[in-house]
Amino acid sequence: MASPSEPAAFQVFDGDLDAAWTERYRASGALGVDTETMGLVHGRDRLCLVQLCDREDGVACVRIARGQDSAPNLQALLEDAAVEKVFHFARFDVAALACGLGIRVQPIFCTKVASRLVRTYTPRHGLKDLVNELTGVELDKQAQSSDWGRVDELSDSQLAYAANDARYLLSARDQLEQMLRREERLELARRCFAVVPLMADLDIQRFTQVFEH
């Protein structure tokens, strides 16, 4: 397996994207998106970082300060119906963006949902295993559990980890779509993606058993 290369372009922003990168991304048609938070409980654990990558391997990391509740350029981009947003386990990231910045993400492609629908030959649906199989790249996950709240002092290794989690989503998405088409499950996947915002809202409000008997 190959190690991740350096991105073609890389920029770190404080608080929001600038106009130039916003327009670059709005012209891309699809973006890989990931987030880093202080933990896994929405409302308690704040959003700290938003990472985006386009098909030209242009990566932006947006640092979100404690107490920040809006990012107008980022919101306009992530709510743009003409730009598909690709996540791995979109349910969490969509909830984090809604809870932290009031962003209602659409449209969505979730590589984890797609993987579960079509890679039924394996129980391994984590991002590292998925990227390994579909792109041949070995992601380093050592920085996964670290303090993302020190946004002004994030290390190079943290930023590299964060960037790489967004960089390979579009390649994985394209291969998963081909597999879904082959197995005639693409429409089922699209129906699943459509309910991600609802699931995220339920998670934010701590409803966990709504669909159980």
Accessible surface in RSA format (square Angstrom, percent):
REM  Atomic radii and reference values for relative SASA: ProtOr
REM  Chains: A
REM  Algorithm: Lee & Richards
REM  Probe-radius: 1.40
REM  Slices: 20
REM RES _ NUM      All-atoms   Total-Side   Main-Chain    Non-polar    All polar
REM                ABS   REL    ABS   REL    ABS   REL    ABS   REL    ABS   REL
RES MET A   1   152.47  79.0  74.09  49.0  78.37 186.6  76.77  65.3  75.69 100.3
RES ALA A   2    60.34  55.5  49.11  75.8  11.23  25.5  58.04  81.7   2.30   6.1
RES SER A   3    90.56  76.5  71.80  95.8  18.76  43.2  33.18  70.6  57.38  80.4
RES PRO A   4    38.36  28.0  16.22  14.8  22.14  80.5  16.98  14.0  21.38 132.9
RES SER A   5    76.79  64.9  60.68  81.0  16.12  37.1  52.73 112.3  24.07  33.7
RES GLU A   6   153.67  88.2 137.23 103.8  16.44  39.1  63.18 122.2  90.49  73.9
RES PRO A   7    30.28  22.1  16.11  14.7  14.17  51.5  16.11  13.3  14.17  88.1
RES ALA A   8    81.38  74.8  37.48  57.8  43.90  99.9  49.68  70.0  31.70  84.0
RES ALA A   9    31.03  28.5  23.48  36.2   7.55  17.2  31.03  43.7   0.00   0.0
RES PHE A  10    81.97  41.0  53.96  33.4  28.01  72.9  53.96  32.7  28.01  80.2
RES GLN A  11    77.13  43.1  74.95  54.8   2.18   5.2   5.22  11.1  71.91  54.5
RES VAL A  12    39.50  26.0  22.88  20.7  16.62  40.0  22.88  19.9  16.62  45.1
RES PHE A  13    23.27  11.6  20.13  12.5   3.14   8.2  23.27  14.1   0.00   0.0
RES ASP A  14    99.48  69.7  71.27  70.9  28.21  66.7  35.01  82.4  64.47  64.3
RES GLY A  15    18.81  23.2   0.00   N/A  18.81  23.2  16.54  45.4   2.27   5.1
RES ASP A  16    30.92  21.7  24.55  24.4   6.38  15.1  20.14  47.4  10.78  10.8
RES LEU A  17     3.66   2.0   0.00   0.0   3.66   9.2   0.00   0.0   3.66   9.9
RES ASP A  18    63.24  44.3  55.50  55.2   7.73  18.3  36.18  85.1  27.06  27.0
RES ALA A  19    72.62  66.8  65.28 100.7   7.34  16.7  68.14  96.0   4.49  11.9
RES ALA A  20    71.02  65.3  54.53  84.2  16.49  37.5  63.29  89.1   7.73  20.5
RES TRP A  21    32.67  13.1  32.17  15.6   0.50   1.2  13.50   7.2  19.17  31.1
RES THR A  22     6.77   4.8   6.77   6.9   0.00   0.0   6.77   9.1   0.00   0.0
RES GLU A  23   106.64  61.2 102.98  77.9   3.66   8.7  49.28  95.3  57.36  46.8
RES ARG A  24    83.11  34.9  68.47  34.9  14.64  34.9  43.28  59.1  39.83  24.1
RES TYR A  25     0.00   0.0   0.00   0.0   0.00   0.0   0.00   0.0   0.00   0.0
RES ARG A  26    93.78  39.4  78.10  39.8  15.68  37.3  13.19  18.0  80.59  48.8
RES ALA A  27    90.96  83.6  50.45  77.8  40.52  92.2  61.70  86.9  29.27  77.5
RES SER A  28    27.27  23.0   1.42   1.9  25.86  59.6  10.94  23.3  16.33  22.9
RES GLY A  29    39.24  48.4   0.00   N/A  39.24  48.4  29.48  80.9   9.77  21.9
RES ALA A  30     6.76   6.2   6.68  10.3   0.08   0.2   6.68   9.4   0.08   0.2
RES LEU A  31     0.00   0.0   0.00   0.0   0.00   0.0   0.00   0.0   0.00   0.0
RES GLY A  32     0.00   0.0   0.00   N/A   0.00   0.0   0.00   0.0   0.00   0.0
RES VAL A  33     0.23   0.2   0.00   0.0   0.23   0.6   0.00   0.0   0.23   0.6
RES ASP A  34    20.95  14.7  20.95  20.9   0.00   0.0   2.08   4.9  18.87  18.8
RES THR A  35     8.65   6.1   0.00   0.0   8.65  20.6   0.00   0.0   8.65  13.1
RES GLU A  36    14.59   8.4  13.16  10.0   1.43   3.4   1.43   2.8  13.16  10.7
RES THR A  37    18.26  13.0   6.41   6.5  11.85  28.2   2.14   2.9  16.11  24.4
RES MET A  38    93.74  48.5  64.13  42.4  29.61  70.5  65.78  55.9  27.96  37.0
RES GLY A  39    20.90  25.8   0.00   N/A  20.90  25.8  19.90  54.6   0.99   2.2
RES LEU A  40   145.36  81.0 127.67  91.3  17.69  44.5 127.89  89.8  17.47  47.0
RES VAL A  41    48.78  32.1  45.15  40.9   3.64   8.8  48.67  42.3   0.12   0.3
RES HIS A  42    18.93  10.3  14.51  10.1   4.42  11.3   7.89   8.1  11.05  12.9
RES GLY A  43    66.98  82.6   0.00   N/A  66.98  82.6  29.44  80.8  37.54  84.1
RES ARG A  44   168.24  70.6 136.03  69.3  32.21  76.7  70.27  96.0  97.97  59.4
RES ASP A  45    22.41  15.7  13.33  13.3   9.08  21.5   0.90   2.1  21.51  21.5
RES ARG A  46    61.32  25.7  50.99  26.0  10.33  24.6  43.52  59.5  17.80  10.8
RES LEU A  47     8.04   4.5   1.95   1.4   6.09  15.3   1.95   1.4   6.09  16.4
RES CYS A  48     0.00   0.0   0.00   0.0   0.00   0.0   0.00   0.0   0.00   0.0
RES LEU A  49     0.00   0.0   0.00   0.0   0.00   0.0   0.00   0.0   0.00   0.0
RES VAL A  50     0.00   0.0   0.00   0.0   0.00   0.0   0.00   0.0   0.00   0.0
RES GLN A  51     0.00   0.0   0.00   0.0   0.00   0.0   0.00   0.0   0.00   0.0
RES LEU A  52     0.00   0.0   0.00   0.0   0.00   0.0   0.00   0.0   0.00   0.0
RES CYS A  53     1.71   1.3   1.71   1.9   0.00   0.0   0.37   0.9   1.34   1.4
RES ASP A  54     4.36   3.1   0.59   0.6   3.77   8.9   0.00   0.0   4.36   4.3
RES ARG A  55   115.91  48.7  81.83  41.7  34.08  81.1  47.53  65.0  68.38  41.4
RES GLU A  56   114.08  65.5 100.07  75.7  14.00  33.3  60.24 116.5  53.84  44.0
RES ASP A  57    37.70  26.4  35.51  35.3   2.20   5.2  24.64  58.0  13.06  13.0
RES GLY A  58     0.00   0.0   0.00   N/A   0.00   0.0   0.00   0.0   0.00   0.0
RES VAL A  59     0.00   0.0   0.00   0.0   0.00   0.0   0.00   0.0   0.00   0.0
RES ALA A  60     0.00   0.0   0.00   0.0   0.00   0.0   0.00   0.0   0.00   0.0
RES CYS A  61     0.00   0.0   0.00   0.0   0.00   0.0   0.00   0.0   0.00   0.0
RES VAL A  62     0.00   0.0   0.00   0.0   0.00   0.0   0.00   0.0   0.00   0.0
RES ARG A  63    48.17  20.2  46.25  23.6   1.91   4.6   1.59   2.2  46.57  28.2
RES ILE A  64     3.55   2.0   3.55   2.6   0.00   0.0   3.55   2.6   0.00   0.0
RES ALA A  65    54.28  49.9  51.17  79.0   3.11   7.1  51.41  72.4   2.87   7.6
RES ARG A  66   192.75  80.9 166.44  84.8  26.31  62.6  56.97  77.9 135.78  82.3
RES GLY A  67    73.28  90.4   0.00   N/A  73.28  90.4  41.76 114.6  31.52  70.6
RES GLN A  68    45.30  25.3  23.81  17.4  21.49  51.2  27.29  58.1  18.00  13.7
RES ASP A  69   107.36  75.2  96.15  95.7  11.21  26.5  29.43  69.3  77.93  77.7
RES SER A  70    58.08  49.1  52.07  69.5   6.00  13.8  25.53  54.4  32.55  45.6
RES ALA A  71     0.35   0.3   0.00   0.0   0.35   0.8   0.33   0.5   0.02   0.1
RES PRO A  72    93.70  68.3  83.74  76.3   9.96  36.2  88.86  73.4   4.84  30.1
RES ASN A  73    49.44  34.1  49.17  47.5   0.27   0.7   0.54   1.3  48.91  47.3
RES LEU A  74     0.00   0.0   0.00   0.0   0.00   0.0   0.00   0.0   0.00   0.0
RES GLN A  75    53.79  30.1  53.79  39.3   0.00   0.0   8.73  18.6  45.05  34.2
RES ALA A  76    41.53  38.2  29.50  45.5  12.02  27.4  38.67  54.5   2.86   7.6
RES LEU A  77     0.00   0.0   0.00   0.0   0.00   0.0   0.00   0.0   0.00   0.0
RES LEU A  78     0.00   0.0   0.00   0.0   0.00   0.0   0.00   0.0   0.00   0.0
RES GLU A  79    50.89  29.2  42.17  31.9   8.72  20.8  13.55  26.2  37.33  30.5
RES ASP A  80    25.78  18.1  18.97  18.9   6.80  16.1   6.97  16.4  18.81  18.8
RES ALA A  81    71.53  65.8  50.78  78.4  20.75  47.2  50.88  71.7  20.65  54.7
RES ALA A  82    80.53  74.0  52.27  80.7  28.25  64.3  63.87  89.9  16.66  44.1
RES VAL A  83     0.00   0.0   0.00   0.0   0.00   0.0   0.00   0.0   0.00   0.0
RES GLU A  84    39.41  22.6  37.78  28.6   1.63   3.9  13.34  25.8  26.08  21.3
RES LYS A  85     0.00   0.0   0.00   0.0   0.00   0.0   0.00   0.0   0.00   0.0
RES VAL A  86     0.00   0.0   0.00   0.0   0.00   0.0   0.00   0.0   0.00   0.0
RES PHE A  87     0.00   0.0   0.00   0.0   0.00   0.0   0.00   0.0   0.00   0.0
RES HIS A  88    26.34  14.4  15.85  11.0  10.49  26.8  15.85  16.3  10.49  12.2
RES PHE A  89    89.91  45.0  89.72  55.6   0.18   0.5  89.72  54.4   0.18   0.5
RES ALA A  90     0.00   0.0   0.00   0.0   0.00   0.0   0.00   0.0   0.00   0.0
RES ARG A  91    82.46  34.6  81.58  41.6   0.88   2.1  14.66  20.0  67.80  41.1
RES PHE A  92    34.81  17.4  33.18  20.6   1.63   4.2  34.81  21.1   0.00   0.0
RES ASP A  93     5.26   3.7   5.26   5.2   0.00   0.0   0.00   0.0   5.26   5.2
RES VAL A  94     4.99   3.3   4.99   4.5   0.00   0.0   4.99   4.3   0.00   0.0
RES ALA A  95     0.00   0.0   0.00   0.0   0.00   0.0   0.00   0.0   0.00   0.0
RES ALA A  96     4.92   4.5   1.04   1.6   3.89   8.8   4.04   5.7   0.88   2.3
RES LEU A  97     0.00   0.0   0.00   0.0   0.00   0.0   0.00   0.0   0.00   0.0
RES ALA A  98    15.62  14.4   4.04   6.2  11.58  26.3   4.24   6.0  11.38  30.2
RES CYS A  99    54.85  41.5  22.70  25.3  32.15  75.6  10.05  25.5  44.79  48.3
RES GLY A 100    22.72  28.0   0.00   N/A  22.72  28.0  16.37  44.9   6.35  14.2
RES LEU A 101     3.52   2.0   0.06   0.0   3.45   8.7   0.39   0.3   3.13   8.4
RES GLY A 102    43.01  53.0   0.00   N/A  43.01  53.0  30.32  83.2  12.69  28.4
RES ILE A 103     0.03   0.0   0.00   0.0   0.03   0.1   0.00   0.0   0.03   0.1
RES ARG A 104   121.81  51.1 117.17  59.7   4.63  11.0  64.62  88.3  57.19  34.7
RES VAL A 105     4.08   2.7   0.00   0.0   4.08   9.8   0.00   0.0   4.08  11.1
RES GLN A 106    82.37  46.1  82.28  60.1   0.09   0.2  28.19  60.0  54.18  41.1
RES PRO A 107    51.59  37.6  46.14  42.1   5.45  19.8  51.59  42.6   0.00   0.0
RES ILE A 108    16.00   9.1   3.23   2.4  12.77  30.8   3.23   2.3  12.77  34.7
RES PHE A 109     5.55   2.8   5.55   3.4   0.00   0.0   5.55   3.4   0.00   0.0
RES CYS A 110     1.36   1.0   1.36   1.5   0.00   0.0   0.00   0.0   1.36   1.5
RES THR A 111     0.00   0.0   0.00   0.0   0.00   0.0   0.00   0.0   0.00   0.0
RES LYS A 112    50.59  24.7  50.59  31.0   0.00   0.0   8.26   7.4  42.33  45.1
RES VAL A 113    41.01  27.0  40.03  36.2   0.99   2.4  40.92  35.6   0.09   0.2
RES ALA A 114     0.00   0.0   0.00   0.0   0.00   0.0   0.00   0.0   0.00   0.0
RES SER A 115     0.00   0.0   0.00   0.0   0.00   0.0   0.00   0.0   0.00   0.0
RES ARG A 116   140.25  58.9 125.91  64.2  14.34  34.1  42.79  58.5  97.46  59.1
RES LEU A 117    37.38  20.8  33.04  23.6   4.33  10.9  34.84  24.5   2.54   6.8
RES VAL A 118     5.50   3.6   0.00   0.0   5.50  13.3   0.00   0.0   5.50  14.9
RES ARG A 119     4.56   1.9   4.56   2.3   0.00   0.0   0.00   0.0   4.56   2.8
RES THR A 120    95.92  68.2  62.03  62.9  33.89  80.8  46.03  61.8  49.88  75.4
RES TYR A 121   134.69  62.9  93.48  53.2  41.21 107.2 102.93  77.4  31.76  39.2
RES THR A 122    24.73  17.6  16.71  16.9   8.01  19.1  13.74  18.5  10.98  16.6
RES PRO A 123   123.78  90.2  94.57  86.2  29.20 106.1 102.35  84.5  21.42 133.2
RES ARG A 124   149.86  62.9 145.27  74.1   4.60  10.9  34.74  47.5 115.13  69.8
RES HIS A 125    14.64   8.0  11.56   8.0   3.08   7.9   2.16   2.2  12.48  14.5
RES GLY A 126    31.95  39.4   0.00   N/A  31.95  39.4  25.87  71.0   6.08  13.6
RES LEU A 127    19.68  11.0  14.18  10.1   5.51  13.8  14.18  10.0   5.51  14.8
RES LYS A 128    76.37  37.3  74.95  46.0   1.42   3.4  32.35  29.1  44.01  46.9
RES ASP A 129    49.03  34.3  45.50  45.3   3.53   8.4   4.72  11.1  44.31  44.2
RES LEU A 130     0.00   0.0   0.00   0.0   0.00   0.0   0.00   0.0   0.00   0.0
RES VAL A 131     0.30   0.2   0.30   0.3   0.00   0.0   0.30   0.3   0.00   0.0
RES ASN A 132    24.86  17.1  23.82  23.0   1.04   2.5   6.87  16.5  18.00  17.4
RES GLU A 133    82.99  47.6  52.42  39.7  30.56  72.8  38.28  74.0  44.70  36.5
RES LEU A 134    18.98  10.6   8.59   6.1  10.40  26.1   9.76   6.9   9.23  24.8
RES THR A 135    41.62  29.6   8.39   8.5  33.23  79.2  17.67  23.7  23.95  36.2
RES GLY A 136    27.88  34.4   0.00   N/A  27.88  34.4  22.43  61.6   5.44  12.2
RES VAL A 137    17.16  11.3  17.16  15.5   0.00   0.0  17.16  14.9   0.00   0.0
RES GLU A 138    65.71  37.7  62.31  47.1   3.40   8.1  33.44  64.7  32.27  26.3
RES LEU A 139     1.95   1.1   1.45   1.0   0.50   1.3   1.45   1.0   0.50   1.3
RES ASP A 140    87.26  61.1  75.70  75.3  11.56  27.3  41.12  96.8  46.14  46.0
RES LYS A 141    45.20  22.0  35.14  21.6  10.06  23.9  30.95  27.9  14.24  15.2
RES GLN A 142   164.58  92.0 130.36  95.3  34.22  81.5  49.21 104.7 115.37  87.5
RES ALA A 143    17.21  15.8  10.62  16.4   6.58  15.0  16.07  22.6   1.14   3.0
RES GLN A 144   101.08  56.5  91.43  66.8   9.65  23.0  18.68  39.8  82.39  62.5
RES SER A 145   112.54  95.1  76.70 102.4  35.84  82.6  52.21 111.2  60.33  84.5
RES SER A 146    46.94  39.7  20.98  28.0  25.96  59.8  33.06  70.4  13.88  19.5
RES ASP A 147    73.56  51.5  62.35  62.1  11.21  26.5  34.30  80.7  39.26  39.2
RES TRP A 148     4.60   1.8   4.44   2.1   0.17   0.4   3.77   2.0   0.84   1.4
RES GLY A 149    13.35  16.5   0.00   N/A  13.35  16.5   4.91  13.5   8.44  18.9
RES ARG A 150    98.65  41.4  86.25  44.0  12.41  29.5  39.08  53.4  59.57  36.1
RES VAL A 151    12.96   8.5  12.28  11.1   0.68   1.6  12.28  10.7   0.68   1.8
RES ASP A 152   112.40  78.7  88.57  88.2  23.82  56.3  28.32  66.7  84.08  83.9
RES GLU A 153   114.60  65.8 100.14  75.8  14.46  34.4  38.86  75.2  75.75  61.8
RES LEU A 154    16.27   9.1   0.00   0.0  16.27  40.9   0.00   0.0  16.27  43.8
RES SER A 155    46.13  39.0  37.09  49.5   9.04  20.8  42.68  90.9   3.46   4.8
RES ASP A 156   124.57  87.3 115.52 115.0   9.06  21.4  39.90  93.9  84.68  84.5
RES SER A 157    75.42  63.7  63.21  84.4  12.21  28.1  51.79 110.3  23.63  33.1
RES GLN A 158    10.43   5.8  10.43   7.6   0.00   0.0   7.60  16.2   2.82   2.1
RES LEU A 159    20.93  11.7  20.93  15.0   0.00   0.0  20.93  14.7   0.00   0.0
RES ALA A 160    49.91  45.9  42.62  65.8   7.29  16.6  49.20  69.3   0.71   1.9
RES TYR A 161    15.56   7.3  10.36   5.9   5.21  13.5   9.43   7.1   6.13   7.6
RES ALA A 162     0.00   0.0   0.00   0.0   0.00   0.0   0.00   0.0   0.00   0.0
RES ALA A 163     3.33   3.1   3.33   5.1   0.00   0.0   3.33   4.7   0.00   0.0
RES ASN A 164    24.73  17.1  24.21  23.4   0.52   1.3   3.12   7.5  21.61  20.9
RES ASP A 165     8.45   5.9   6.84   6.8   1.61   3.8   0.16   0.4   8.29   8.3
RES ALA A 166     0.08   0.1   0.00   0.0   0.08   0.2   0.00   0.0   0.08   0.2
RES ARG A 167    22.48   9.4   7.34   3.7  15.14  36.0   0.67   0.9  21.80  13.2
RES TYR A 168    27.23  12.7  27.14  15.4   0.10   0.2  24.08  18.1   3.15   3.9
RES LEU A 169     2.04   1.1   1.87   1.3   0.17   0.4   1.87   1.3   0.17   0.5
RES LEU A 170     9.27   5.2   9.27   6.6   0.00   0.0   9.27   6.5   0.00   0.0
RES SER A 171    53.72  45.4  47.64  63.6   6.08  14.0  15.45  32.9  38.26  53.6
RES ALA A 172     0.00   0.0   0.00   0.0   0.00   0.0   0.00   0.0   0.00   0.0
RES ARG A 173    29.13  12.2  29.13  14.8   0.00   0.0   0.75   1.0  28.38  17.2
RES ASP A 174    45.72  32.0  43.63  43.4   2.09   5.0  21.41  50.4  24.31  24.2
RES GLN A 175    66.07  36.9  65.17  47.6   0.90   2.1  22.03  46.9  44.03  33.4
RES LEU A 176     0.00   0.0   0.00   0.0   0.00   0.0   0.00   0.0   0.00   0.0
RES GLU A 177    29.17  16.7  29.17  22.1   0.00   0.0   2.28   4.4  26.89  22.0
RES GLN A 178   122.97  68.8 116.46  85.1   6.51  15.5  38.07  81.0  84.90  64.4
RES MET A 179    24.38  12.6  23.60  15.6   0.78   1.9  19.70  16.7   4.68   6.2
RES LEU A 180     0.00   0.0   0.00   0.0   0.00   0.0   0.00   0.0   0.00   0.0
RES ARG A 181   138.84  58.3 122.37  62.4  16.47  39.2  48.81  66.7  90.03  54.6
RES ARG A 182   158.93  66.7 127.57  65.0  31.37  74.7  77.32 105.7  81.61  49.5
RES GLU A 183    68.70  39.4  53.37  40.4  15.33  36.5   9.75  18.9  58.95  48.1
RES GLU A 184   162.20  93.1 127.35  96.3  34.85  83.0  48.81  94.4 113.38  92.6
RES ARG A 185    78.59  33.0  77.63  39.6   0.96   2.3  15.74  21.5  62.84  38.1
RES LEU A 186    14.96   8.3  13.71   9.8   1.26   3.2  13.71   9.6   1.26   3.4
RES GLU A 187   106.09  60.9 102.90  77.8   3.19   7.6  58.76 113.7  47.33  38.6
RES LEU A 188    77.77  43.3  75.24  53.8   2.53   6.4  75.35  52.9   2.42   6.5
RES ALA A 189     0.00   0.0   0.00   0.0   0.00   0.0   0.00   0.0   0.00   0.0
RES ARG A 190   115.66  48.6 109.69  55.9   5.97  14.2  38.98  53.3  76.68  46.5
RES ARG A 191   152.18  63.9 144.77  73.8   7.40  17.6  43.43  59.3 108.75  65.9
RES CYS A 192    38.38  29.0  33.80  37.7   4.58  10.8   7.76  19.7  30.62  33.0
RES PHE A 193    10.97   5.5   9.44   5.8   1.53   4.0   9.61   5.8   1.36   3.9
RES ALA A 194    77.41  71.2  45.43  70.1  31.98  72.8  57.45  80.9  19.96  52.9
RES VAL A 195    72.12  47.5  70.44  63.8   1.68   4.0  72.12  62.7   0.00   0.0
RES VAL A 196     8.02   5.3   7.93   7.2   0.08   0.2   8.02   7.0   0.00   0.0
RES PRO A 197    38.58  28.1  37.81  34.5   0.77   2.8  38.26  31.6   0.31   1.9
RES LEU A 198    92.10  51.3  87.44  62.6   4.66  11.7  90.15  63.3   1.95   5.2
RES MET A 199    48.05  24.9  48.05  31.8   0.00   0.0  39.43  33.5   8.62  11.4
RES ALA A 200     0.83   0.8   0.83   1.3   0.00   0.0   0.83   1.2   0.00   0.0
RES ASP A 201    37.68  26.4  36.97  36.8   0.72   1.7  12.28  28.9  25.40  25.3
RES LEU A 202    28.96  16.1  28.85  20.6   0.11   0.3  28.95  20.3   0.01   0.0
RES ASP A 203    33.03  23.1  24.20  24.1   8.83  20.9  13.48  31.7  19.55  19.5
RES ILE A 204    46.74  26.6  36.11  26.9  10.63  25.6  36.11  26.0  10.63  28.9
RES GLN A 205   118.95  66.5  96.21  70.3  22.74  54.1  30.67  65.3  88.28  67.0
RES ARG A 206   142.34  59.8 121.93  62.2  20.41  48.6  60.58  82.8  81.77  49.6
RES PHE A 207   107.73  53.9 102.03  63.2   5.70  14.8 104.10  63.1   3.63  10.4
RES THR A 208   117.24  83.4  82.66  83.8  34.58  82.4  66.91  89.9  50.33  76.1
RES GLN A 209   122.32  68.4 106.84  78.1  15.48  36.9  23.00  49.0  99.32  75.3
RES VAL A 210    82.83  54.5  49.61  44.9  33.23  80.1  58.18  50.6  24.65  66.9
RES PHE A 211   151.45  75.8 115.06  71.3  36.39  94.7 120.60  73.1  30.85  88.3
RES GLU A 212   116.99  67.2  93.22  70.5  23.77  56.6  40.74  78.8  76.25  62.3
RES HIS A 213   235.99 129.0 164.98 114.7  71.01 181.7 144.89 149.3  91.10 106.0
END  Absolute sums over single chains surface
CHAIN  1 A    10452.7       8233.2       2219.5       5368.3       5084.5
END  Absolute sums over all chains
TOTAL         10452.7       8233.2       2219.5       5368.3       5084.5
